[in-house]
């Protein structure tokens, strides 16, 4: 756990990589708490613009002089040790902590911290839970890996004892948190560059579940999750899933376009009826997990119903960017084969003539280790357009290229740069098409550029 006094007496906190999806909500929270923040990043993004609008000075490019005046420096796991700004921070004598240490500290401020984990669906389920708390009128805290329009960003400090926090397993980040209510949505092969084996991954989820002080809510249908939580006791255990043996389960009533109406049952009795406006059966299950967590902290049923029914997705989660000349342009954060498959299957249920998946592979290790799974998942689309791999925190020790993935996919085009990608799409799309950009890097820029070009 992080030293609880690390923020004591600190006035100026500097964020290296402030535009990251994990850093932005923490910046919002500390800004709200009255700390003076500065930050740096390498890419100009909409998030960076949002940070500047809060009055936080941001420098583009990472240089030693950026840390001047700071009495605490926070960096993401993606920042390499030879980064000049991080090297200067380490040499400065000023305390330097990784983002997960700060996030862990923040979760200790709340006596009902709902920490939502799982390989897939974390952001959507965290955002759904936040939407429910918002409709209830609770002044909750939250950290979401995507932006939620209802709260004007990804993070807020709040003043109540309730917090909802997206809890990522990457480099065991979630083991730094202090969950009162732990949620496990599912466990799938990911981040094996770090975990090496599925057994190690399950062990980490087991520790996360053990750390919950009050309650564990988990997917009772998911074999990996059931293995991970085996032997957990000393807290309330609540299951959700499709199977009627679970404590909470949904029954779908009707599906039309992006809307699915369903009932939620608790211990065999109908609890409520509601609807979601985000596509895919997997999102019905995410909604059930959010309802179970919200109900545990005292949210009344009418607020749960309203929260789910007014939720239209976190940004970058099957987000509709534009409809121009019969072409729909959307964007999704999916960057793991199972997420890509879920998103494309959800798209298949809608009435588009063609689905064109535009994917930016993220990290060399994931692309190399899950190459065949990526090829299979992307092949659900009618056509695939690939850009080069975004290496992020890694060096390419695998010698892997996007062309290697392209070779395994029929009807696949490789456009190394975003400009080439937009040009290709502009000349090939036709009315009735869905063009969906997919990835956790900056591929969303292609969706926005294409929408402008089509207009």
C-alpha positions in Angstrom: 0.0 0.0 0.0 1.1 3.6 -0.6 2.4 5.7 2.2 -0.8 7.6 3.4 1.3 10.6 4.1 2.7 10.9 0.6 0.4 13.9 -0.1 0.9 15.6 3.3 2.4 19.0 2.8 2.6 18.7 -1.0 1.4 21.7 -3.0 2.7 21.2 -6.5 2.2 17.7 -8.1 3.6 17.1 -11.6 2.1 14.4 -13.9 4.3 12.8 -16.5 1.8 11.6 -19.2 -1.1 13.6 -17.8 -3.2 12.9 -21.0 -3.4 9.1 -20.3 -6.8 7.5 -19.6 -5.6 6.5 -16.1 -3.9 9.9 -15.3 -6.7 12.3 -16.4 -9.3 11.2 -13.7 -6.6 11.4 -10.9 -5.8 14.9 -12.2 -9.5 15.8 -12.0 -9.7 14.5 -8.4 -6.5 16.2 -7.1 -7.5 19.5 -8.9 -10.9 19.3 -7.2 -9.0 18.8 -3.9 -7.1 22.0 -4.4 -3.6 20.8 -5.4 -1.6 22.8 -7.9 -0.9 20.5 -10.9 1.3 20.6 -13.9 1.7 18.0 -16.6 3.4 16.8 -19.8 2.6 14.5 -22.6 3.9 13.5 -26.0 0.7 13.5 -28.0 -1.9 16.3 -28.6 -5.3 14.8 -27.7 -8.8 15.9 -26.7 -8.0 14.8 -23.1 -5.0 17.1 -23.1 -7.3 19.9 -24.2 -9.7 19.1 -21.4 -6.8 19.2 -18.9 -5.8 22.7 -20.1 -9.4 23.9 -19.8 -9.2 23.0 -16.1 -6.4 25.6 -15.8 -3.6 23.0 -15.5 -0.5 24.0 -17.4 0.6 21.2 -19.9 3.8 21.0 -21.8 4.0 18.9 -25.1 7.2 16.8 -25.1 9.0 15.3 -22.1 12.0 17.2 -21.0 14.0 17.5 -17.7 13.0 21.1 -17.1 9.3 20.2 -17.0 9.5 19.0 -13.4 10.8 22.3 -12.0 9.0 23.4 -8.8 7.2 20.1 -8.2 7.3 18.5 -4.7 5.7 15.2 -5.9 6.0 13.6 -9.4 3.6 11.0 -10.7 4.2 8.9 -13.8 2.3 6.1 -15.7 3.6 2.6 -16.1 4.0 3.4 -19.9 6.8 5.9 -19.2 10.2 4.1 -19.8 13.0 4.5 -17.4 15.2 6.2 -19.9 12.6 8.9 -20.5 14.5 12.3 -19.9 11.7 13.7 -17.7 11.5 10.6 -15.5 15.3 10.4 -15.3 15.4 14.0 -14.1 12.6 13.3 -11.6 14.6 10.3 -10.2 17.7 12.4 -9.9 15.9 15.4 -8.3 15.4 14.0 -4.8 11.7 14.8 -5.1 9.4 11.8 -4.3 8.4 10.0 -7.5 5.5 7.5 -7.5 3.7 5.5 -10.2 0.1 6.3 -11.0 -1.1 3.0 -9.3 0.4 4.2 -6.0 -1.6 7.4 -6.1 -4.8 5.6 -7.2 -4.4 3.2 -4.3 -4.1 6.1 -1.9 -7.3 7.7 -3.3 -9.3 4.5 -2.8 -8.5 4.6 1.0 -10.4 7.9 1.3 -13.7 6.1 0.9 -15.4 3.5 3.1 -17.5 2.1 0.2 -15.0 1.9 -2.6 -16.4 -0.2 -5.4 -13.5 -1.5 -7.4 -14.5 -3.0 -10.8 -12.1 -5.5 -12.4 -12.1 -7.9 -15.3 -10.3 -8.4 -18.6 -13.3 -6.9 -20.6 -16.0 -4.4 -19.8 -14.4 -2.5 -16.9 -14.8 0.9 -18.3 -18.4 0.4 -19.4 -19.4 -1.2 -16.1 -17.6 1.5 -14.0 -19.3 4.2 -16.1 -22.7 2.5 -15.7 -22.3 2.4 -12.0 -21.3 6.0 -11.9 -24.4 6.9 -14.0 -26.6 5.1 -11.5 -25.0 6.9 -8.6 -25.4 10.2 -10.5 -29.1 9.6 -11.0 -29.4 8.8 -7.3 -28.0 12.2 -6.5 -25.1 10.9 -4.5 -21.9 13.0 -4.4 -19.7 10.0 -5.2 -16.0 9.8 -6.2 -14.9 8.0 -9.3 -12.1 7.0 -11.6 -13.2 5.8 -15.0 -10.9 4.8 -17.9 -13.2 6.6 -20.3 -15.1 9.9 -20.3 -18.7 9.9 -19.0 -20.7 12.9 -20.3 -22.9 13.0 -17.1 -19.8 13.9 -14.9 -17.9 15.9 -17.5 -14.9 13.7 -17.6 -13.4 10.6 -16.1 -12.8 11.5 -12.4 -14.3 13.3 -9.5 -13.5 13.5 -5.7 -17.1 13.8 -4.4 -17.9 14.2 -0.7 -19.7 11.0 0.1 -18.2 7.7 1.4 -18.9 6.0 -2.0 -16.4 5.7 -4.8 -16.5 3.6 -8.0 -13.1 2.8 -9.5 -12.0 1.0 -12.6 -9.5 -1.5 -11.5 -7.0 -2.8 -14.0 -4.9 -5.9 -13.6 -2.0 -4.6 -15.8 1.2 -4.8 -13.8 -1.0 -5.8 -10.8 -2.3 -2.2 -10.5 -5.5 -3.4 -8.8 -3.5 -5.0 -6.0 -2.5 -1.4 -4.8 -6.2 -0.5 -4.3 -8.3 -0.8 -1.1 -11.6 -2.2 -2.3 -14.5 -2.5 0.0 -16.6 -4.0 -2.7 -14.6 -5.9 -5.4 -16.3 -6.8 -8.7 -14.8 -9.4 -11.2 -16.6 -9.3 -14.6 -14.5 -12.0 -16.3 -10.9 -13.2 -16.7 -9.3 -13.8 -20.1 -5.7 -14.2 -21.4 -4.3 -10.7 -21.5 -1.1 -8.9 -20.4 0.8 -12.2 -20.6 3.9 -10.2 -21.3 3.7 -9.4 -17.6 1.8 -12.4 -16.1 3.5 -15.1 -18.3 0.8 -17.7 -17.5 -3.0 -17.8 -16.9 -2.3 -19.3 -13.5 -0.4 -16.2 -12.5 -3.2 -14.0 -13.8 -5.8 -15.9 -11.8 -3.6 -15.7 -8.7 -3.6 -11.9 -9.0 -7.4 -11.8 -9.3 -7.5 -14.1 -6.2 -5.5 -11.6 -4.2 -7.6 -8.7 -5.5 -10.8 -10.6 -4.3 -9.2 -11.3 -1.0 -8.5 -7.6 -0.5 -12.2 -6.7 -0.5 -13.2 -5.7 3.0 -16.9 -6.2 2.7 -18.2 -7.9 -0.4 -17.1 -9.8 -3.6 -19.4 -9.6 -6.7 -18.3 -12.0 -9.4 -19.4 -13.6 -12.7 -20.7 -17.0 -11.6 -20.7 -18.3 -15.3 -17.0 -17.6 -16.0 -14.8 -20.6 -15.4 -11.6 -18.6 -15.0 -13.3 -16.3 -12.4 -14.7 -19.3 -10.5 -11.1 -20.8 -10.3 -9.7 -17.4 -9.2 -12.2 -16.9 -6.3 -12.1 -20.5 -5.0 -11.6 -20.5 -1.3 -12.4 -16.8 -0.7 -14.4 -16.2 2.5 -14.9 -13.8 5.3 -17.1 -11.4 3.2 -20.4 -11.4 1.4 -20.2 -13.3 -1.9 -22.7 -12.3 -4.7 -22.8 -13.9 -8.1 -24.2 -12.6 -11.4 -24.5 -14.2 -14.8 -27.0 -15.6 -17.4 -27.5 -18.9 -15.5 -30.5 -18.8 -13.1 -28.4 -20.3 -10.3 -26.7 -16.9 -9.9 -27.9 -14.4 -7.4 -28.5 -11.8 -10.1 -29.4 -12.7 -13.7 -31.0 -11.0 -16.6 -33.8 -12.1 -19.0 -33.8 -10.3 -22.3 -37.3 -9.2 -23.5 -36.7 -7.3 -26.7 -33.9 -6.0 -28.9 -34.2 -3.2 -31.4 -31.2 -1.4 -32.9 -28.9 -0.2 -30.1 -31.6 -0.8 -27.4 -32.1 -4.0 -25.4 -35.0 -4.3 -22.9 -34.5 -6.8 -20.1 -35.6 -7.8 -16.6 -33.2 -8.4 -13.7 -33.9 -11.2 -11.2 -32.5 -11.5 -7.7 -32.6 -15.0 -6.1 -35.3 -16.1 -8.6 -37.6 -13.1 -8.0 -38.0 -10.3 -10.5 -36.2 -7.2 -9.2 -36.7 -4.6 -11.9 -37.1 -4.0 -15.7 -34.9 -1.6 -17.6 -33.2 -1.1 -21.0 -29.7 -0.3 -22.2 -28.8 1.8 -25.3 -25.4 0.2 -26.0 -25.3 -2.8 -28.3 -24.4 -6.4 -27.4 -25.5 -9.0 -24.9 -22.2 -8.6 -23.0 -23.4 -5.1 -22.1 -26.6 -6.5 -20.5 -24.4 -8.5 -18.2 -22.2 -5.4 -17.5 -25.5 -3.6 -16.5 -26.4 -6.5 -14.1 -23.0 -6.2 -12.4 -23.4 -2.4 -12.1 -26.9 -2.8 -10.6 -25.7 -5.5 -8.1 -22.8 -3.2 -6.9 -25.1 -0.1 -6.7 -27.7 -2.0 -4.8 -25.1 -3.2 -2.3 -24.2 0.4 -1.4 -27.9 1.3 -0.9 -29.0 2.7 -4.2 -32.8 2.4 -4.6 -34.2 0.4 -7.5 -35.8 3.4 -9.3 -32.3 5.1 -9.5 -30.8 1.9 -10.8 -33.4 1.6 -13.5 -33.0 5.2 -14.5 -29.2 5.1 -14.4 -29.1 2.2 -16.8 -31.8 3.5 -19.1 -30.2 6.9 -19.6 -26.7 5.5 -20.1 -25.6 5.9 -23.7 -22.0 4.6 -23.2 -18.7 6.0 -22.1 -16.9 7.8 -24.8 -14.9 5.5 -27.1 -17.1 2.5 -26.3 -19.1 1.9 -29.5 -19.3 5.7 -29.7 -21.2 7.0 -32.8 -19.0 9.8 -34.3 -21.1 10.7 -37.3 -23.6 9.6 -39.9 -22.8 11.1 -43.3 -24.4 10.2 -46.6 -25.6 6.9 -45.3 -22.2 5.9 -43.8 -22.0 5.5 -40.0 -18.6 6.2 -38.4 -18.1 4.8 -34.9 -15.2 4.4 -32.5 -14.4 1.7 -29.9 -11.6 1.2 -27.4 -11.5 -2.6 -28.1 -7.8 -3.7 -28.2 -8.0 -7.4 -27.1 -9.3 -10.1 -29.5 -12.2 -11.0 -27.2 -13.2 -7.3 -27.0 -12.9 -6.8 -30.8 -15.0 -10.0 -31.3 -17.7 -8.7 -28.9 -17.9 -5.3 -30.5 -18.0 -6.7 -34.1 -20.6 -9.3 -33.1 -22.7 -6.5 -31.6 -22.3 -4.6 -34.8 -23.4 -7.7 -36.8 -26.7 -7.6 -34.9 -27.4 -4.1 -36.4 -28.7 -3.6 -39.9 -25.5 -2.4 -41.7 -24.8 -3.6 -45.2 -21.0 -3.8 -44.6 -18.8 -3.6 -41.4 -15.4 -2.1 -42.0 -13.1 -2.6 -38.9 -10.2 -0.2 -38.7 -7.7 -1.5 -36.2 -4.5 0.0 -34.7 -2.7 -2.9 -32.9 -1.5 -1.8 -29.4 1.8 -3.1 -28.0 4.2 -5.5 -29.8 3.9 -8.2 -27.1 0.1 -8.4 -27.3 0.1 -8.4 -31.2 2.8 -11.1 -31.3 1.3 -13.4 -28.6 -2.3 -13.2 -29.7 -1.8 -12.8 -33.4 -4.1 -15.7 -34.5 -6.8 -14.6 -32.1 -6.7 -11.0 -33.5 -6.9 -12.4 -37.0 -10.0 -14.5 -36.1 -11.7 -11.7 -34.2 -11.1 -9.1 -36.9 -12.4 -11.5 -39.6 -15.9 -11.1 -38.2 -15.9 -7.7 -40.2 -16.5 -7.7 -43.9 -13.3 -5.7 -44.5 -10.4 -4.9 -42.2 -8.0 -1.9 -42.5 -4.9 -2.0 -40.3 -2.5 0.7 -39.3 1.0 0.2 -37.9 1.4 -1.1 -34.3 1.4 1.5 -31.5 4.3 0.3 -29.4 3.6 2.5 -26.4 5.6 1.3 -23.4 7.5 -1.4 -25.3 10.5 -1.9 -27.6 9.9 -4.2 -30.5 12.0 -7.2 -29.3 9.6 -9.5 -31.2 10.3 -8.0 -34.7 6.5 -8.1 -35.2 4.8 -5.8 -37.8 1.2 -5.0 -38.7 1.9 -6.7 -42.1 2.3 -10.0 -40.2 -1.3 -9.7 -38.9 -2.6 -8.4 -42.3 -1.3 -11.6 -44.0 -3.6 -13.7 -41.8 -6.8 -11.8 -42.6 -8.8 -12.1 -45.9 -10.1 -8.8 -47.2 -7.5 -6.8 -45.3 -5.7 -3.6 -46.3 -2.6 -2.2 -44.6 -2.4 1.6 -44.4 0.7 2.4 -42.3 -0.2 6.1 -41.6 -3.5 7.6 -40.5 -3.6 9.9 -43.5 -3.3 6.9 -45.9 -6.0 5.2 -43.8 -8.5 8.1 -44.1 -7.8 8.5 -47.9 -8.4 4.8 -48.4 -11.6 4.8 -46.4 -12.9 7.9 -48.1 -12.6 6.4 -51.5 -14.0 3.0 -50.5 -17.0 3.6 -48.2 -20.6 3.5 -49.5 -24.1 4.1 -48.1 -25.1 1.4 -45.6 -21.5 0.9 -44.3 -20.4 1.0 -40.7 -16.8 2.1 -40.3 -15.6 1.4 -36.8 -12.1 2.3 -35.5 -10.8 0.0 -32.8 -7.9 0.3 -30.4 -6.8 1.9 -27.2 -4.2 4.2 -28.8 -5.1 7.3 -30.9 -7.0 5.5 -33.8 -10.1 7.5 -32.9 -8.4 10.4 -34.8 -9.1 8.4 -38.0 -12.8 8.2 -37.2 -12.9 12.0 -36.5 -10.9 12.8 -39.7 -13.0 10.5 -41.8 -16.2 12.1 -40.5 -14.9 15.5 -41.5 -13.8 14.4 -44.9 -17.1 12.7 -45.7 -19.0 15.9 -44.7 
